[in-house]
Amino acid sequence: MFSKSIGVAAVLLLSGWATAAPTSVEIDSAESDGIVALRAAKAEGTHWVDTWTSMPQLVESSNMPPSPFSSGGVFKDATLRQTLHLSIGAERLRIQISNTFGGSDLPITAASIAFPTGGKAGVGGIDTASLKQLTFKDGAESITIPKGQVAYTDPIDFKVDPQTMITVSLYSKAGQSGSSITGHPGSRTTSYMQTGNQVNASTVTGASTKHWYFVSAVEAWAPADTGALVILGDSITDGRGSTDDANNRWPDLLLARMQKAGITNIGVNNQAAGGNTVLTGGLGPPLLTRYKRDGITQQGVKYVLIFEGVNDIGGGGTDSGSQNGIATRLQDAFKQIATDCRAAGIKVFAATITPFGGSGQSYSNPTREQTRVKVNSWILANAGGIFDGVVDFSKMIGDASTKSQLAKAYDGGDHLHPNVAGYQAMADGFPLDIFK
């Protein structure tokens, strides 16, 4: 056994395997083993902590890899190279690879880690002097991940500073059969692919796309006083309106501010997806079905922030009955998530839903605005009660005179998503004392 972990699903993760979304039965059965692992980790003074995450979801047909990398087997005899922006530094890492939504087994033939050329995001080149092989299950060069499961690489000594970019390259000889694969379309980061085994190549240049595939987490072996902040969100947290390959989503900018303020022992992890909802519908699993997988059972999680609801409100009917029902169900959902987080020893925060009024925005409607105000008022009233803290994003980037709209300086153009200045305002206004 290569390490000890303190996650709720510790017994599953310690073996190198885990189901995609542990059930309550699985969590309960793992509890006693998890306590043993927790005590051991405390004795050692270190544990695994998320330093980067990407919410896994079923990749839509329009977001599959470009030709020829999705025909005759996805990434068949092909190398996929991706850059990832870590939050906290570490001497040792391990990578989680997800086949959560795969319709077939996922064969990984070879894998490597390196620093990208110039330390930049979204580049196909690497610093070959930093190149190291990634292995699985105590030294195996390859692994086949069953459908519906995730797997870890072996831990690797690979020193990274806070806010470092790393490059992970995966090669699959057989490729994944079928058209159901796991990924994260809203990467806002360029990934590269090329025919053949190129995991050790200085550059991968065959084709590129702005999506991530398969890699779902990077974990740091960190001191016991280090923990993770997990942000559960939608496209605003996923970074719609940010700059591709620039890492200027609001969580990235918050990370930079935290590091500058000396808060270096909290990993900032983005578990959001464009179009995601809390209740039903939307893109990716709704929050109510994923918050345990993406929040509670993440490694080293200490804080969870809920920042969702706009797609539920905006996608609901405009009659008062529909909107009143959405408001009530959102409140119930947030209470459920908060209760389960608290039961797991995790502090839970909630953020107010930002404005979406304006000409041409399909969500814009007076009745929907009433729901947004109602839910936000409830969130603010429960700071220190249901929630350990509240972040008032609506106030930070909303128009002071027309509260149903984003401030013009922060409007990305569609009256729903902030621009980079808006994301910076969210990061600058985030109350850092919430972590005390």
N, C-alpha and C positions, 0 to 999 in steps of 0.2 A: 504494500500500500504506500503510495507516494506522498500523501499529505493528510492532514485533518482539516475538516471544514466545519463551520458552525451554522450553515443554513438549516432551515426547517426541514428540508428534505435531505438532510445530511447523509443518511444511510444510502440513498440512491446516488448522490453526487460523489461520494467517496469511492464508489466502485468504478467511476468513469462513465457511468451511464445514468440517465434520468428520463422519466417519461416527460412528454412535452408539457403537460399541465397536471401536476399531481392532484389526485382527488383527496377529499377529506380523509378517506380511509387510509390512503397511502401516507398522508401526513401524520395521522395518528399512529400508524404502525412504525413510523420512523422516529417517533418522539423519543423513546428511551435511548435508541442509538445516537440520536442527535444530541441528547444531553451528555452522553459519554464523550462524543466528539467535541462538544463545547468546552467541557472541563479540560480535555487534553489540549485544546487550542489555547485556552487561558493559561494553562501551565507553561506552554511553550512561549506565550506572549505574542503569538502571531495567528493570523487567520486569513482566509480568502475574502477579498472585497472587490466588488465590481468597480473597474476603472473606466469601462466603456460598455455600453449595451446598444442594441438595435432591436426594436420590437419585431419579432418574427411574424410573418403573415403569408398567406397563400398569394403567390405572384400571379397577377392578372395576365391574360394573354398578351395585352398590349405592352406589358413590362417584362416580357421574357427576353433572354439574351438575343442580340441581333444575329442574323444569319451569318455563317452556317452553324452557330454555336447552340442552336436549339432544335436542330433537325437530326433525326437518327439517333437520338439520345442527347440530353442537355449536357453541354460541355464534354461531349465524347471526344476522347483523345485531345483534351484542351486544358490549358492553364488559365485560371482566373486569378488576377492580382488586384488586391483592394487595399486602400489606405484607411487607417482608423485613427481618430484623435483621442488619445487617452486623457484622463483627468488627473489622477494622482500618480506619483512616481513610485517605483518599486525596483527591487533587485531581481525579482522572480515573477514570471507570468504563467498563465495557462489560458488557452483559447477554447471557447465553447462553439461547437459547430452543430447547427440545428437541421434536423430533417422532420420538424414538427408537422409540416403540411405536405410533405412529400408523398406522392402516390405510390412510390416504390422505394426500395432500399437505395441509400446514397453511398456509392463507393468513392473513397478518397485514396488515391494511389500514392501520393507524395505531397508534402507540405513544407513550407519554409516561412521564416520570419526575418525581417531586416528593417533597417531604416530607409525611408524613401529618399530619393535624390534631393538634396537641399533641404531635407526635413519638411517637405511640402506635402500638402494634401492633393489627391487626384493626379498623381504622376505615375507613369508606368515604369520608371527607372528606380533602381535601388543602389544603396551604398554596399557594394559586394563585400567590403571588409567587415561589415556587421552581420552578414548572412549566417543564419543557423538553420539546421534542419529541425522540423517539428516531428515528434513521434507520438505514438498512441499506445495505451495499455502496456506500459513498462517496456518501451523501446521499439515497438513495431512501426515500420515505415508507413504502413497503410492500415486502413480500417474501413469496414462497411457498416454504416449506421442504419439500423432498421427504420422503416417508416414510422413516424410518430414519436421518434426519440431524438435525444441530443447526445453528443459525446464530447469528451474533453481531450485535448492534447495532453501529453505528459507535461508537468511543470518544467519550465526552462529558465536557466539563469540568463536573464537578458535585461540589463539595467536601463531603466527609462526615467527621465525626469518628468515632473508634472507638465501637462499640456504637450507631451511628445506625440508626434506622428509615427506610427509603425506601418509596415507593409506586410500583409499576410498573403501568401500565394498557395493556391490549391490546384493540384492536378488530378484529373480523373481519367484513367485509361478507358473504362467502359462507358462513362457518363451515366447520368440518371435517366432511366427509361420513363416514358410517359411525359405528360405536360404539366403535372402538378409538382411544383417545387417550392421551397421555402426561401424567402428573401425579404428585402425591405426596399420597396420602390423609391421612397422619398429620401434617398441618401444625400442628395445635393452634393455628391462627391463622385468623381469619375472613377470607374473601375475599368480594367483592361483585361483582354483575353487574347490568347494566341494558340494555334494548333501545336500539339506536342507537349512534352514535359519541359516547361520553361521555368520551373520554380526557382532554379538557381541562376537564371539568365539576368544579365545586368539591365535589360529592358524588355518589356512586353508591349508589342505594338500592333497586334493583329486587328483588333477592333476595340471600341470603347462604348460605354454606356453609363448613364448617371443613375445606377441602381447598385445596391448591395445584394449579395446572395450568400446564404448558408451561415456565415459567421454571425453569431448572435450575442456574444459577450467576450470581453477580455477581463480576466481577474488578476488582481495584484496580491501577492503574499505580503501582508502588511501588519504593522503592530496592532495590538489589541485595542488601542484607543482610536483606530481608524475605522470609519464606517462609510456607508454609501447613502447618498440621496438619490431616490428614484422618482422621476417625474412621469406621471401618467397623464398623457395628453393627446391632442389631435394635431391638425396641420400647423397650428400656430407654434406649438412646441417642436414639431418636426422640422420647422424652418421654412415653410412656404413664404417666399418673398425675401429670403436671405440670398447671399451671393454664393453661387456654386464654387466649390473648392476653396472656400474662405473661412469656414468654421465660424460664422457669425450669426448662428441661431441664438435666441436669447439664452438657452442653457450654456452654450459655449462662452458667451460674454459674461454670464454670471460666474462661471468657473474662473475666468481670468480675473474678475474682481475679487473673488474669494481668495485666490492665490496671492494677489497683491496685498490683501488685507491680512495675510498670515494664516488664513484658514486652509491649511494644507493637508488636513487629515480627513477630509470628506470628499469622496468620489462623487462626481456629478454625472448621472446616467439618464439618458433620454430614452424613455419607453413610450414614444408617441408615434402616431401614424396619421397621415392625411385622410380626412373623411371618417375618422373613428367616432363612434358614438358611445354613450354610457349604457343605454338601455337595449335597443334593437337596431338592426340594419347597419348602414354605414359600411366602411371599408375596414377589413381586418376584424378580428373578434371584438365584439362590444366589451367595454370596460368591465361590466359585471361578470363576464365569463373569463376575463384574462387577468384581473388584478392580483390574484394569488400567484399565478405564473410569473407575471411581469413585475410584481411588487414584493409581496410578502416572502416568497421563496427565493428571491435573489440573494446572492452571496454578500454577507456583511451589511445588509441593509439596516439602516438606523432611522432613516426618515423617508416618508412617502409624501409626495405632493400631488394632489388631485387638481388638475386644471382641464376640465372638460365640460361639455354640456351644450356648447353652441350648436353643434350639428343635430342634437336631439330637438332643440328649440326651433332651429331654422328649418328642419325637415318635417316638422309637425304641422298639422292643419292650423289655419289662422282663426278658427272659431274658439271662443273662450273655453268651451268644454274640453277640447283637445289640449289646449295650452295649460289649463289648470291641472289636468291629469299629468302632463309632462312635468310640471313643477313639483307636484307631489311625489312622483316616482323618482325624480332626480334627488330630491332630499332624502328619500328612503334609501336610495342606492348609496349616496355619500355616507349616510349613517352606518349602513352595513359595512362598507369598506373601512370606515374609521374604527368600528368595533372590532373587526377582525385584525386590523393592524395593531391596535392596542393589546389585544389578546396575545399577539406574537411578540410583544415588547417593542413595538415600533412606534415612534412618534409620527403623527399624521397631520399634515397641513392641507388647507384648501385654498384655492385661488378664485377670485371673482371672474365671471365670464365677461370678456371684453365686448365692446359695442360692435354692431353690424348694420347700423342704419345708413341709408344713403341711396341715391338714385342709381338704378341698375343692379343693385344687390338683391338677389332673389330672396334672401332671408329677411330683408327689411320689411317690417310690418308692425303697426302699433300694438297689436295683441301679443305678438312674440316679444316685443320690447318689454311689455308688462311682465311677462314670464321671466325674462332675464333679470329685471329689477327685483322681482319677488325672490328668485333664487339667490341673487347676490345679497339681498338684505338678510336672508336667512343664514347664509354663510358668515357674514360679518357679525351677526348676533350670536354666533356659536363659537367665536374665537375664545379659547380657554375653556370651552365646554366640550362639545362633540369633537372639536379640532384642537390640537395643541397650539396651533397658530394659523393665521390667515394672511394671505398676500393679496392686496387690493390692486390687481393689474388693471381693472376697469378704470379706476381713478388715475392711475399712472399715465395711461395713454388715451383716455377718453377726452373728448372735447369738453372744456369746462362750461361752455354756454349751451351746447346741444349734446346732452349726455347720451343720447342714443347713437352717437357717431364717434368714430375715432377722430382724434385731433388731426388736422390737415397735415401737420408736419410728420405724423407717424403713419399715415394711411398709405398702404402699399399700392393703392389704385382700385381695389375692388371693394373697399369699405368694410372688409372683413379681416384681411391679413395685414399685420403691420409691415412696414419696411424696415430696413436695417436700423435706421434711427429710432424707430419704435422699439425694436428688440433691445437696442442699447438702453433706452429709457426704462424698459422692464428690468434689465439687469442692474442698472444703477439704482432703481427704486426698491429692489428686493431687500427686505429687512433682514440683514445678516444676524441680528441679535436673536432671530428665531431659533438659531441652533444652540443657544445657551441653555 
